[in-house]
Amino acid sequence: MAKKKDAELARYTQELWDTIMRIIHGFRTGIAADEDVELSFPQIILLMELQRSGTCSMGELSQRLHITQGVATRMVDRLLEKGMVERERGADDRRVVLVTPTKKGTCVAQDIERLNREKMVEIFQSVSEKERADLLALLKEIEKRFEKEGTP
């Protein structure tokens, strides 16, 4: 009986994972304001974090995104090449590297957020208010469990 339950849970978690990945992919398609701009999903997340917080040190950015500073540096390098961010040394401490979204980066991040909110409104119009509340409550509970583990 336990093996059957384990197999069912394994199938469920695989289906849930696949569904989450397809949803994420749905939100990242067709989102760039400029068709010449191609961004990976992690680059989008970084850009949106900068758009919300403004200038941020590489250390702060890596902590907020739960990535290493090396990964953050490579992502910022790629966004710098695309004209989405600027990087400069701190005035008080030259070891600190500050990252700021450019006007182009801010516009792209705002477009991404606007388009995704529009997409969500369109999708959730046909979902009942109770179902939406239940979904949000469940997602918040999962988020709490990740936070308890130290993985928000």
C-alpha atoms as a printed R data frame, in Angstrom:
    type eleno elety resid chain resno       x      y       z
1   ATOM     1    CA   MET     A     1   0.000  0.000   0.000
2   ATOM     2    CA   ALA     A     2   2.849  2.382   0.839
3   ATOM     3    CA   LYS     A     3   4.528  1.701  -2.522
4   ATOM     4    CA   LYS     A     4   1.296  2.518  -4.361
5   ATOM     5    CA   LYS     A     5   0.985  5.781  -2.408
6   ATOM     6    CA   ASP     A     6   4.646  6.617  -3.105
7   ATOM     7    CA   ALA     A     7   4.182  5.925  -6.830
8   ATOM     8    CA   GLU     A     8   1.030  8.097  -6.910
9   ATOM     9    CA   LEU     A     9   2.868 10.919  -5.123
10  ATOM    10    CA   ALA     A    10   5.788 10.605  -7.557
11  ATOM    11    CA   ARG     A    11   3.403 10.846 -10.542
12  ATOM    12    CA   TYR     A    12   1.621 13.798  -8.943
13  ATOM    13    CA   THR     A    13   4.827 15.726  -8.221
14  ATOM    14    CA   GLN     A    14   6.091 15.069 -11.759
15  ATOM    15    CA   GLU     A    15   2.836 16.332 -13.258
16  ATOM    16    CA   LEU     A    16   2.854 19.355 -10.921
17  ATOM    17    CA   TRP     A    17   6.464 20.172 -11.842
18  ATOM    18    CA   ASP     A    18   5.736 19.877 -15.568
19  ATOM    19    CA   THR     A    19   2.658 22.089 -15.207
20  ATOM    20    CA   ILE     A    20   4.568 24.767 -13.276
21  ATOM    21    CA   MET     A    21   7.291 24.789 -15.934
22  ATOM    22    CA   ARG     A    22   4.706 25.178 -18.718
23  ATOM    23    CA   ILE     A    23   3.042 28.038 -16.811
24  ATOM    24    CA   ILE     A    24   6.396 29.785 -16.350
25  ATOM    25    CA   HIS     A    25   7.122 29.307 -20.035
26  ATOM    26    CA   GLY     A    26   3.698 30.780 -20.845
27  ATOM    27    CA   PHE     A    27   4.588 33.908 -18.922
28  ATOM    28    CA   ARG     A    28   7.948 34.340 -20.600
29  ATOM    29    CA   THR     A    29   6.829 34.042 -24.212
30  ATOM    30    CA   GLY     A    30   6.267 37.176 -26.229
31  ATOM    31    CA   ILE     A    31   7.151 39.557 -23.413
32  ATOM    32    CA   ALA     A    32   9.928 41.723 -24.763
33  ATOM    33    CA   ALA     A    33   8.903 45.215 -25.807
34  ATOM    34    CA   ASP     A    34  11.667 45.204 -28.422
35  ATOM    35    CA   GLU     A    35  11.729 42.115 -30.633
36  ATOM    36    CA   ASP     A    36  15.520 42.345 -30.837
37  ATOM    37    CA   VAL     A    37  15.717 41.737 -27.091
38  ATOM    38    CA   GLU     A    38  15.775 38.136 -25.995
39  ATOM    39    CA   LEU     A    39  15.921 37.524 -22.278
40  ATOM    40    CA   SER     A    40  16.166 34.288 -20.336
41  ATOM    41    CA   PHE     A    41  13.713 33.787 -17.511
42  ATOM    42    CA   PRO     A    42  16.428 34.382 -14.848
43  ATOM    43    CA   GLN     A    43  17.410 37.609 -16.636
44  ATOM    44    CA   ILE     A    44  13.759 38.699 -16.567
45  ATOM    45    CA   ILE     A    45  13.548 38.002 -12.828
46  ATOM    46    CA   LEU     A    46  16.770 39.975 -12.206
47  ATOM    47    CA   LEU     A    47  15.596 42.879 -14.335
48  ATOM    48    CA   MET     A    48  12.231 42.974 -12.589
49  ATOM    49    CA   GLU     A    49  13.929 42.964  -9.186
50  ATOM    50    CA   LEU     A    50  16.060 45.933 -10.253
51  ATOM    51    CA   GLN     A    51  13.026 47.714 -11.650
52  ATOM    52    CA   ARG     A    52  11.303 47.363  -8.272
53  ATOM    53    CA   SER     A    53  14.274 48.199  -6.063
54  ATOM    54    CA   GLY     A    54  16.280 50.593  -8.254
55  ATOM    55    CA   THR     A    55  20.035 50.661  -7.726
56  ATOM    56    CA   CYS     A    56  21.241 47.567  -5.932
57  ATOM    57    CA   SER     A    57  24.643 46.171  -4.994
58  ATOM    58    CA   MET     A    58  25.650 42.842  -6.497
59  ATOM    59    CA   GLY     A    59  25.611 41.350  -2.991
60  ATOM    60    CA   GLU     A    60  22.058 42.548  -2.321
61  ATOM    61    CA   LEU     A    61  20.929 41.380  -5.732
62  ATOM    62    CA   SER     A    62  22.363 37.889  -5.291
63  ATOM    63    CA   GLN     A    63  20.759 37.609  -1.827
64  ATOM    64    CA   ARG     A    64  17.346 38.748  -3.058
65  ATOM    65    CA   LEU     A    65  17.426 36.296  -5.961
66  ATOM    66    CA   HIS     A    66  19.001 33.489  -3.900
67  ATOM    67    CA   ILE     A    67  21.866 33.027  -6.343
68  ATOM    68    CA   THR     A    68  25.635 33.270  -5.997
69  ATOM    69    CA   GLN     A    69  27.410 36.526  -6.767
70  ATOM    70    CA   GLY     A    70  29.133 34.773  -9.662
71  ATOM    71    CA   VAL     A    71  25.803 33.868 -11.250
72  ATOM    72    CA   ALA     A    72  24.492 37.395 -10.615
73  ATOM    73    CA   THR     A    73  27.625 38.860 -12.223
74  ATOM    74    CA   ARG     A    74  27.212 36.764 -15.379
75  ATOM    75    CA   MET     A    75  23.531 37.690 -15.634
76  ATOM    76    CA   VAL     A    76  24.321 41.380 -15.161
77  ATOM    77    CA   ASP     A    77  27.078 41.116 -17.797
78  ATOM    78    CA   ARG     A    78  24.534 39.806 -20.311
79  ATOM    79    CA   LEU     A    79  21.994 42.493 -19.424
80  ATOM    80    CA   LEU     A    80  24.742 45.104 -19.706
81  ATOM    81    CA   GLU     A    81  25.492 43.905 -23.261
82  ATOM    82    CA   LYS     A    82  21.788 44.323 -24.100
83  ATOM    83    CA   GLY     A    83  21.710 47.853 -22.689
84  ATOM    84    CA   MET     A    84  19.321 46.891 -19.887
85  ATOM    85    CA   VAL     A    85  21.497 47.790 -16.900
86  ATOM    86    CA   GLU     A    86  24.429 49.970 -15.900
87  ATOM    87    CA   ARG     A    87  27.146 48.964 -13.482
88  ATOM    88    CA   GLU     A    88  29.362 51.248 -11.410
89  ATOM    89    CA   ARG     A    89  31.610 51.158  -8.361
90  ATOM    90    CA   GLY     A    90  30.334 52.494  -5.060
91  ATOM    91    CA   ALA     A    91  31.465 56.020  -4.172
92  ATOM    92    CA   ASP     A    92  32.195 55.153  -0.536
93  ATOM    93    CA   ASP     A    93  33.602 51.675  -1.103
94  ATOM    94    CA   ARG     A    94  35.129 50.921  -4.501
95  ATOM    95    CA   ARG     A    95  34.792 47.177  -3.842
96  ATOM    96    CA   VAL     A    96  30.998 47.481  -3.988
97  ATOM    97    CA   VAL     A    97  29.505 47.093  -7.451
98  ATOM    98    CA   LEU     A    98  26.159 48.834  -7.968
99  ATOM    99    CA   VAL     A    99  23.694 47.842 -10.672
100 ATOM   100    CA   THR     A   100  20.958 50.148 -11.966
101 ATOM   101    CA   PRO     A   101  18.359 49.472 -14.637
102 ATOM   102    CA   THR     A   102  18.660 51.715 -17.691
103 ATOM   103    CA   LYS     A   103  15.652 53.470 -19.181
104 ATOM   104    CA   LYS     A   104  15.441 50.629 -21.722
105 ATOM   105    CA   GLY     A   105  15.667 48.015 -18.948
106 ATOM   106    CA   THR     A   106  12.985 49.758 -16.907
107 ATOM   107    CA   CYS     A   107  10.673 49.985 -19.931
108 ATOM   108    CA   VAL     A   108  11.164 46.312 -20.772
109 ATOM   109    CA   ALA     A   109  10.531 45.286 -17.137
110 ATOM   110    CA   GLN     A   110   7.383 47.418 -17.015
111 ATOM   111    CA   ASP     A   111   6.187 45.906 -20.295
112 ATOM   112    CA   ILE     A   112   6.843 42.407 -18.984
113 ATOM   113    CA   GLU     A   113   4.868 43.082 -15.827
114 ATOM   114    CA   ARG     A   114   1.991 44.758 -17.708
115 ATOM   115    CA   LEU     A   115   1.736 41.977 -20.301
116 ATOM   116    CA   ASN     A   116   1.836 39.250 -17.663
117 ATOM   117    CA   ARG     A   117  -0.803 40.966 -15.536
118 ATOM   118    CA   GLU     A   118  -3.004 41.298 -18.635
119 ATOM   119    CA   LYS     A   119  -2.433 37.620 -19.392
120 ATOM   120    CA   MET     A   120  -3.349 36.677 -15.820
121 ATOM   121    CA   VAL     A   121  -6.546 38.768 -15.921
122 ATOM   122    CA   GLU     A   122  -7.513 37.075 -19.168
123 ATOM   123    CA   ILE     A   123  -6.836 33.610 -17.753
124 ATOM   124    CA   PHE     A   124  -8.501 34.171 -14.377
125 ATOM   125    CA   GLN     A   125 -11.657 35.838 -15.716
126 ATOM   126    CA   SER     A   126 -13.168 32.406 -16.221
127 ATOM   127    CA   VAL     A   127 -12.077 31.108 -12.799
128 ATOM   128    CA   SER     A   128 -14.450 31.577  -9.875
129 ATOM   129    CA   GLU     A   129 -13.544 33.896  -7.021
130 ATOM   130    CA   LYS     A   130 -13.465 30.931  -4.619
131 ATOM   131    CA   GLU     A   131 -11.146 28.936  -6.876
132 ATOM   132    CA   ARG     A   132  -8.832 31.945  -7.167
133 ATOM   133    CA   ALA     A   133  -8.840 32.384  -3.376
134 ATOM   134    CA   ASP     A   134  -8.169 28.655  -2.861
135 ATOM   135    CA   LEU     A   135  -5.293 28.700  -5.365
136 ATOM   136    CA   LEU     A   136  -3.701 31.754  -3.767
137 ATOM   137    CA   ALA     A   137  -4.083 30.282  -0.262
138 ATOM   138    CA   LEU     A   138  -2.446 27.022  -1.371
139 ATOM   139    CA   LEU     A   139   0.431 28.830  -3.091
140 ATOM   140    CA   LYS     A   140   0.986 30.990   0.002
141 ATOM   141    CA   GLU     A   141   1.076 27.853   2.160
142 ATOM   142    CA   ILE     A   142   3.682 26.287  -0.135
143 ATOM   143    CA   GLU     A   143   5.665 29.542   0.011
144 ATOM   144    CA   LYS     A   144   5.587 29.442   3.849
145 ATOM   145    CA   ARG     A   145   6.899 25.885   3.840
146 ATOM   146    CA   PHE     A   146   9.776 26.881   1.554
147 ATOM   147    CA   GLU     A   147  10.547 29.846   3.829
148 ATOM   148    CA   LYS     A   148  10.673 27.525   6.866
149 ATOM   149    CA   GLU     A   149  13.264 25.467   4.992
150 ATOM   150    CA   GLY     A   150  15.168 28.631   4.148
151 ATOM   151    CA   THR     A   151  14.332 28.439   0.436
152 ATOM   152    CA   PRO     A   152  11.844 31.207  -0.402
